[in-house]
Amino acid sequence: MVTVVAILKAREGKAKEMETAIRAYLPKVQKEKGTLAYILHRSQMDPGKFLFYEKYQDSEALAAHGQSQEFQDLFAQVGPLLAEQPSIEMYEELAAKK
């Protein structure tokens, strides 16, 4: 299993536009084979900062996600709204409460 934590920061005044674009994308990614979780969060301290918590069955599922047309379309739309480069980190799950 592969876990991804990604943080996106919207430019000043663009948070609502970014949120709208991401919310429209969520139903598409949730249908991807091998995508186990794709959860969007907003910072309570900075409403222009979004955190994605993502879990994939394996590295192949993650690669398929990143290469999907829907993902490419999302970043074409969200890219100009970013204040900075996204922070993306990958983790290996060691233990969990289920």
DSSP file (Angstrom, degrees, kcal/mol; ACC not computed):
  #  RESIDUE AA STRUCTURE BP1 BP2  ACC     N-H-->O    O-->H-N    N-H-->O    O-->H-N    TCO  KAPPA ALPHA  PHI   PSI    X-CA   Y-CA   Z-CA
    1    1 A M              0   0    0      0, 0.0    92,-0.5     0, 0.0     2,-0.4   0.000 360.0 360.0 360.0 141.0    0.0    0.0    0.0
    2    2 A V  E     -A   56   0A   0     54,-2.3    54,-3.0    90,-0.1     2,-0.4  -0.966 360.0-162.7-119.4 131.2    1.2    3.5   -0.9
    3    3 A T  E     -AB  55  91A   0     88,-2.5    88,-3.4    -2,-0.4     2,-0.4  -0.940   4.9-166.6-113.9 136.0    0.1    6.6    1.0
    4    4 A V  E     -AB  54  90A   0     50,-2.7    50,-2.8    -2,-0.4     2,-0.5  -0.972   7.6-167.1-122.0 135.1    0.5   10.1   -0.4
    5    5 A V  E     +AB  53  89A   0     84,-2.8    84,-2.5    -2,-0.4     2,-0.4  -0.984  15.7 179.1-119.5 118.6    0.2   13.4    1.5
    6    6 A A  E     -AB  52  88A   0     46,-2.0    46,-3.3    -2,-0.5     2,-0.5  -0.962  12.5-162.0-123.6 137.8    0.0   16.4   -0.8
    7    7 A I  E     -AB  51  87A   0     80,-2.7    80,-2.3    -2,-0.4     2,-0.4  -0.978   6.2-172.7-121.7 127.1   -0.4   20.0    0.3
    8    8 A L  E     -A   50   0A   0     42,-2.7    42,-3.2    -2,-0.5     2,-0.5  -0.963   7.7-157.6-119.1 134.9   -1.5   22.7   -2.2
    9    9 A K  E     -A   49   0A   0     -2,-0.4    74,-3.3    75,-0.3    75,-0.7  -0.957  13.5-141.0-115.9 120.8   -1.6   26.4   -1.3
   10   10 A A  B     -D   82   0B   0     38,-3.4    72,-0.2    -2,-0.5     5,-0.2  -0.487  23.6-106.8 -78.9 147.2   -3.9   28.7   -3.3
   11   11 A R    >   -     0   0    0     70,-3.4     3,-2.5    -2,-0.2     4,-0.3  -0.317  58.3 -71.2 -63.0 156.7   -2.8   32.2   -4.4
   12   12 A E  T 3  S+     0   0    0      1,-0.3    -1,-0.2     2,-0.1     0, 0.0  -0.272 123.6  10.5 -52.1 127.8   -4.4   35.0   -2.5
   13   13 A G  T 3  S+     0   0    0     -3,-0.1    -1,-0.3     1,-0.0     4,-0.2   0.474 109.6  88.8  81.7   2.7   -8.1   35.3   -3.4
   14   14 A K    <>  +     0   0    0     -3,-2.5     4,-2.4    67,-0.1     5,-0.2   0.335  51.1  99.8-113.5   5.2   -8.1   31.9   -5.3
   15   15 A A  H  > S+     0   0    0     -4,-0.3     4,-2.8     1,-0.2     5,-0.2   0.912  84.3  47.8 -61.9 -44.7   -9.0   29.5   -2.5
   16   16 A K  H  > S+     0   0    0      1,-0.2     4,-2.4     2,-0.2    -1,-0.2   0.910 112.3  49.5 -64.6 -41.9  -12.7   29.2   -3.5
   17   17 A E  H  > S+     0   0    0      2,-0.2     4,-2.0     1,-0.2    -1,-0.2   0.904 112.7  47.9 -62.9 -41.8  -11.9   28.6   -7.1
   18   18 A M  H  X S+     0   0    0     -4,-2.4     4,-2.5     2,-0.2     5,-0.2   0.932 111.2  50.3 -64.9 -45.6   -9.3   26.0   -6.2
   19   19 A E  H  X S+     0   0    0     -4,-2.8     4,-2.9     1,-0.2     5,-0.2   0.912 109.4  51.4 -59.7 -43.0  -11.8   24.2   -3.9
   20   20 A T  H  X S+     0   0    0     -4,-2.4     4,-1.9     1,-0.2    -1,-0.2   0.917 111.0  47.7 -60.5 -44.9  -14.5   24.2   -6.6
   21   21 A A  H  X S+     0   0    0     -4,-2.0     4,-1.1     2,-0.2    -1,-0.2   0.915 114.2  46.4 -63.2 -43.9  -12.1   22.6   -9.1
   22   22 A I  H >X S+     0   0    0     -4,-2.5     4,-1.7     1,-0.2     3,-0.5   0.921 110.2  52.4 -67.0 -44.0  -10.9   20.0   -6.7
   23   23 A R  H 3< S+     0   0    0     -4,-2.9    -1,-0.2     1,-0.3    -2,-0.2   0.874 107.3  52.9 -61.1 -36.9  -14.4   19.1   -5.5
   24   24 A A  H 3< S+     0   0    0     -4,-1.9     4,-0.3    -5,-0.2    -1,-0.3   0.803 110.8  48.9 -66.5 -28.5  -15.5   18.6   -9.1
   25   25 A Y  H XX S+     0   0    0     -4,-1.1     4,-1.7    -3,-0.5     3,-1.1   0.790  91.0  79.8 -80.0 -31.1  -12.6   16.2   -9.6
   26   26 A L  H 3X S+     0   0    0     -4,-1.7     4,-2.1     1,-0.3     5,-0.2   0.851  88.2  52.9 -53.4 -46.0  -13.2   14.1   -6.5
   27   27 A P  H 34 S+     0   0    0      0, 0.0     4,-0.4     0, 0.0    -1,-0.3   0.842 109.7  51.8 -60.6 -29.6  -16.0   11.8   -7.9
   28   28 A K  H X4 S+     0   0    0     -3,-1.1     3,-0.9    -4,-0.3     4,-0.2   0.928 111.4  43.9 -70.6 -45.8  -13.8   11.0  -10.8
   29   29 A V  H >< S+     0   0    0     -4,-1.7     3,-1.6     1,-0.2    -1,-0.2   0.821 103.7  64.9 -71.7 -29.8  -10.8    9.9   -8.8
   30   30 A Q  T 3< S+     0   0    0     -4,-2.1    -1,-0.2     1,-0.3    -2,-0.2   0.680  98.9  56.0 -67.4 -15.2  -12.9    7.9   -6.3
   31   31 A K  T <  S+     0   0    0     -3,-0.9    -1,-0.3    -4,-0.4    -2,-0.2   0.516  80.3 117.2 -91.1  -7.1  -13.8    5.6   -9.2
   32   32 A E  S X  S-     0   0    0     -3,-1.6     3,-1.6    -4,-0.2     2,-0.2  -0.386  72.9-115.0 -66.0 134.3  -10.2    4.8  -10.1
   33   33 A K  T 3  S+     0   0    0      1,-0.2     3,-0.1    -2,-0.1    -1,-0.1  -0.511 101.4  20.1 -66.8 132.0   -9.2    1.1   -9.7
   34   34 A G  T 3  S+     0   0    0      1,-0.3    23,-3.0    -2,-0.2     2,-0.8   0.344  89.1 121.1  89.8  -7.1   -6.6    0.8   -6.9
   35   35 A T  E <   +C   56   0A   0     -3,-1.6    -1,-0.3    21,-0.2    21,-0.2  -0.826  33.4 174.8 -89.5 111.9   -7.4    4.1   -5.3
   36   36 A L  E     +     0   0A   0     19,-2.4     2,-0.3    -2,-0.8    20,-0.2   0.801  65.0   4.8 -89.7 -32.6   -8.4    3.2   -1.7
   37   37 A A  E     +C   55   0A   0     18,-1.7    18,-2.6     2,-0.0    -1,-0.3  -0.982  50.1 174.9-153.2 141.8   -8.8    6.7   -0.3
   38   38 A Y  E     +C   54   0A   0     -2,-0.3     2,-0.5    16,-0.2    16,-0.2  -0.744  21.1 175.2-148.9  94.1   -8.7   10.2   -1.6
   39   39 A I  E     -C   53   0A   0     14,-2.9    14,-2.6    -2,-0.2     2,-0.4  -0.896  18.2-151.3-117.2 127.7   -9.6   12.7    1.1
   40   40 A L  E     -C   52   0A   0     -2,-0.5     2,-0.3    12,-0.2    12,-0.2  -0.805  16.6-179.4 -98.2 135.1   -9.5   16.5    0.8
   41   41 A H  E     -C   51   0A   0     10,-2.6    10,-2.1    -2,-0.4     2,-0.4  -0.920  16.3-146.5-127.7 155.9   -8.9   18.6    3.9
   42   42 A R  E     -C   50   0A   0     -2,-0.3     8,-0.2     8,-0.2     2,-0.1  -0.977  29.3-109.7-120.6 139.1   -8.7   22.4    4.4
   43   43 A S        -     0   0    0      6,-2.6     6,-0.2     3,-0.6     7,-0.0  -0.420  15.0-148.6 -64.3 135.8   -6.4   24.0    7.0
   44   44 A Q  S    S+     0   0    0      1,-0.2    -1,-0.1    -2,-0.1     0, 0.0   0.727 100.1  43.7 -76.0 -22.3   -8.2   25.5    9.9
   45   45 A M  S    S+     0   0    0      1,-0.3    -1,-0.2     4,-0.1    -2,-0.1   0.709 125.1  29.5 -94.6 -22.6   -5.5   28.2   10.2
   46   46 A D    >   -     0   0    0      3,-0.2     3,-2.2     1,-0.1    -3,-0.6  -0.834  63.9-165.3-140.7  97.5   -5.1   29.0    6.5
   47   47 A P  T 3  S+     0   0    0      0, 0.0    -1,-0.1     0, 0.0    -3,-0.1   0.560  88.8  62.0 -65.6  -6.6   -8.3   28.5    4.4
   48   48 A G  T 3  S+     0   0    0    -38,-0.1   -38,-3.4    -6,-0.1     2,-0.5   0.340  87.4  88.7 -95.7   5.9   -6.2   28.7    1.2
   49   49 A K  E <   -A    9   0A   0     -3,-2.2    -6,-2.6   -40,-0.2     2,-0.4  -0.921  57.9-170.7-111.9 124.5   -4.2   25.6    2.1
   50   50 A F  E     -AC   8  42A   0    -42,-3.2   -42,-2.7    -2,-0.5     2,-0.5  -0.918   6.5-159.8-118.1 138.8   -5.5   22.2    1.1
   51   51 A L  E     -AC   7  41A   0    -10,-2.1   -10,-2.6    -2,-0.4     2,-0.5  -0.969   3.5-158.7-118.9 130.7   -4.2   18.7    2.2
   52   52 A F  E     -AC   6  40A   0    -46,-3.3   -46,-2.0    -2,-0.5     2,-0.6  -0.919   1.5-164.7-105.1 132.1   -4.9   15.5    0.3
   53   53 A Y  E     +AC   5  39A   0    -14,-2.6   -14,-2.9    -2,-0.5     2,-0.4  -0.979  20.4 178.6-113.4 117.3   -4.6   12.2    2.1
   54   54 A E  E     -AC   4  38A   0    -50,-2.8   -50,-2.7    -2,-0.6     2,-0.4  -0.945  16.5-169.3-126.8 139.4   -4.4    9.5   -0.6
   55   55 A K  E     -AC   3  37A   0    -18,-2.6   -19,-2.4    -2,-0.4   -18,-1.7  -0.997   7.8-171.6-129.9 133.4   -4.0    5.7   -0.3
   56   56 A Y  E     -AC   2  35A   0    -54,-3.0   -54,-2.3    -2,-0.4   -21,-0.2  -0.918  31.8-126.0-123.9 148.4   -3.3    3.4   -3.2
   57   57 A Q  S    S-     0   0    0    -23,-3.0     2,-0.3    -2,-0.4    -1,-0.1   0.880  87.5 -27.4 -56.9 -41.5   -3.3   -0.4   -3.5
   58   58 A D  S  > S-     0   0    0    -24,-0.3     4,-1.8   -57,-0.1     3,-0.3  -0.935  75.1 -79.8-163.3 179.4    0.2   -0.3   -4.9
   59   59 A S  H  > S+     0   0    0     -2,-0.3     4,-2.3     1,-0.2     5,-0.1   0.787 123.8  59.0 -66.0 -27.1    2.7    1.8   -6.9
   60   60 A E  H  > S+     0   0    0      2,-0.2     4,-2.5     1,-0.2    -1,-0.2   0.901 105.1  49.0 -67.6 -40.2    1.0    0.8  -10.2
   61   61 A A  H  > S+     0   0    0     -3,-0.3     4,-2.2     2,-0.2    -2,-0.2   0.895 111.4  50.1 -65.3 -39.8   -2.3    2.3   -9.0
   62   62 A L  H  X S+     0   0    0     -4,-1.8     4,-2.4     2,-0.2    -2,-0.2   0.920 110.9  49.0 -63.0 -43.7   -0.5    5.5   -8.0
   63   63 A A  H  X S+     0   0    0     -4,-2.3     4,-1.5     1,-0.2    -2,-0.2   0.913 110.2  50.8 -62.7 -42.9    1.1    5.7  -11.4
   64   64 A A  H  X S+     0   0    0     -4,-2.5     4,-0.7     1,-0.2    -1,-0.2   0.898 109.7  51.5 -62.0 -40.2   -2.2    5.1  -13.2
   65   65 A H  H >< S+     0   0    0     -4,-2.2     3,-1.1     1,-0.2     6,-0.3   0.949 110.2  47.9 -59.8 -50.2   -3.7    7.9  -11.1
   66   66 A G  H 3< S+     0   0    0     -4,-2.4    -1,-0.2     1,-0.3    -2,-0.2   0.740 114.6  46.4 -65.4 -23.9   -0.9   10.3  -12.0
   67   67 A Q  H 3< S+     0   0    0     -4,-1.5    -1,-0.3    -5,-0.2    -2,-0.2   0.476  86.1 117.5 -96.7  -3.8   -1.2    9.5  -15.6
   68   68 A S  S <X S-     0   0    0     -3,-1.1     4,-2.0    -4,-0.7     5,-0.2  -0.289  70.4-127.8 -67.7 150.2   -5.0    9.7  -15.9
   69   69 A Q  H  > S+     0   0    0      1,-0.2     4,-2.7     2,-0.2     5,-0.2   0.862 109.8  57.3 -63.8 -36.2   -6.5   12.4  -18.1
   70   70 A E  H  > S+     0   0    0      2,-0.2     4,-2.3     1,-0.2    -1,-0.2   0.902 107.0  47.9 -62.1 -41.6   -8.7   13.6  -15.3
   71   71 A F  H  > S+     0   0    0     -6,-0.3     4,-2.3     2,-0.2    -2,-0.2   0.914 111.9  49.4 -65.8 -42.8   -5.6   14.2  -13.1
   72   72 A Q  H  X S+     0   0    0     -4,-2.0     4,-1.6     1,-0.2    -2,-0.2   0.908 111.5  49.7 -61.9 -41.8   -3.9   16.1  -16.0
   73   73 A D  H  X S+     0   0    0     -4,-2.7     4,-1.6     2,-0.2    -2,-0.2   0.899 108.6  53.1 -63.7 -41.3   -7.1   18.2  -16.5
   74   74 A L  H  X S+     0   0    0     -4,-2.3     4,-3.0     1,-0.2     3,-0.3   0.945 110.6  45.7 -59.9 -48.4   -7.2   19.0  -12.8
   75   75 A F  H  X S+     0   0    0     -4,-2.3     4,-2.0     1,-0.2    -1,-0.2   0.764 107.3  57.8 -72.5 -22.5   -3.7   20.3  -12.7
   76   76 A A  H  < S+     0   0    0     -4,-1.6    -1,-0.2    -5,-0.2    -2,-0.2   0.862 115.7  38.2 -66.8 -34.9   -4.2   22.3  -15.9
   77   77 A Q  H  < S+     0   0    0     -4,-1.6    -2,-0.2    -3,-0.3     4,-0.2   0.879 124.1  38.0 -81.1 -41.0   -7.0   24.0  -14.1
   78   78 A V  H >X S+     0   0    0     -4,-3.0     3,-2.0     1,-0.2     4,-0.7   0.786  96.9  80.0 -84.6 -29.5   -5.4   24.3  -10.6
   79   79 A G  G >< S+     0   0    0     -4,-2.0     3,-1.4     1,-0.3    -1,-0.2   0.872  92.3  49.1 -47.9 -49.4   -1.8   25.0  -11.7
   80   80 A P  G 34 S+     0   0    0      0, 0.0    -1,-0.3     0, 0.0    -2,-0.1   0.663 107.5  57.9 -68.2 -12.8   -2.4   28.7  -12.3
   81   81 A L  G <4 S+     0   0    0     -3,-2.0   -70,-3.4    -4,-0.2    -2,-0.2   0.554  82.9 108.9 -91.1  -8.9   -4.2   29.1   -8.9
   82   82 A L  B <<  -D   10   0B   0     -3,-1.4   -72,-0.3    -4,-0.7     3,-0.1  -0.456  53.3-160.7 -75.7 137.7   -1.2   27.8   -6.9
   83   83 A A  S    S-     0   0    0    -74,-3.3     2,-0.3    -2,-0.2   -73,-0.1   0.716  78.9  -5.4 -82.4 -24.2    0.8   30.2   -4.8
   84   84 A E  S    S-     0   0    0    -75,-0.7   -75,-0.3   -73,-0.0    -1,-0.2  -0.938  96.1 -62.1-158.1 172.5    3.8   27.8   -4.7
   85   85 A Q        -     0   0    0     -2,-0.3    -2,-0.0     1,-0.1    -6,-0.0  -0.408  62.8-105.3 -62.9 139.1    4.9   24.3   -5.8
   86   86 A P        -     0   0    0      0, 0.0     2,-0.6     0, 0.0   -78,-0.2  -0.327  25.6-127.9 -62.8 149.0    2.8   21.6   -4.1
   87   87 A S  E     -B    7   0A   0    -80,-2.3   -80,-2.7    -3,-0.1     2,-0.5  -0.901  31.8-178.7 -97.0 122.6    4.4   19.6   -1.4
   88   88 A I  E     +B    6   0A   0     -2,-0.6     2,-0.4   -82,-0.2   -82,-0.2  -0.983   4.7 175.0-130.3 122.3    4.1   15.9   -2.1
   89   89 A E  E     -B    5   0A   0    -84,-2.5   -84,-2.8    -2,-0.5     2,-0.4  -0.968  17.6-146.4-127.9 143.5    5.3   13.1    0.2
   90   90 A M  E     -B    4   0A   0     -2,-0.4     2,-0.3   -86,-0.2   -86,-0.2  -0.889  18.3-173.9-111.6 140.6    5.0    9.4    0.0
   91   91 A Y  E     -B    3   0A   0    -88,-3.4   -88,-2.5    -2,-0.4     2,-0.5  -0.903  23.0-133.8-131.3 156.8    4.7    7.1    3.0
   92   92 A E        -     0   0    0     -2,-0.3     2,-0.3   -90,-0.2   -90,-0.1  -0.959  31.5-123.1-108.4 125.5    4.5    3.4    3.7
   93   93 A E        +     0   0    0     -2,-0.5     3,-0.1   -92,-0.5    -2,-0.0  -0.519  33.7 171.7 -71.7 129.9    1.8    2.4    6.1
   94   94 A L        -     0   0    0      1,-0.4     2,-0.3    -2,-0.3    -1,-0.2   0.743  63.9  -3.8-107.0 -35.1    3.2    0.6    9.2
   95   95 A A        +     0   0    0      2,-0.0    -1,-0.4     0, 0.0     2,-0.3  -0.988  62.3 177.8-157.8 153.3    0.2    0.3   11.4
   96   96 A A        -     0   0    0     -2,-0.3     2,-0.6    -3,-0.1    -3,-0.0  -0.995  30.8-124.2-157.5 153.7   -3.5    1.4   11.5
   97   97 A K              0   0    0     -2,-0.3    -2,-0.0     1,-0.1     0, 0.0  -0.915 360.0 360.0 -97.4 121.7   -6.7    1.2   13.5
   98   98 A K              0   0    0     -2,-0.6    -1,-0.1     0, 0.0     0, 0.0   0.385 360.0 360.0-121.5 360.0   -9.4   -0.1   11.2
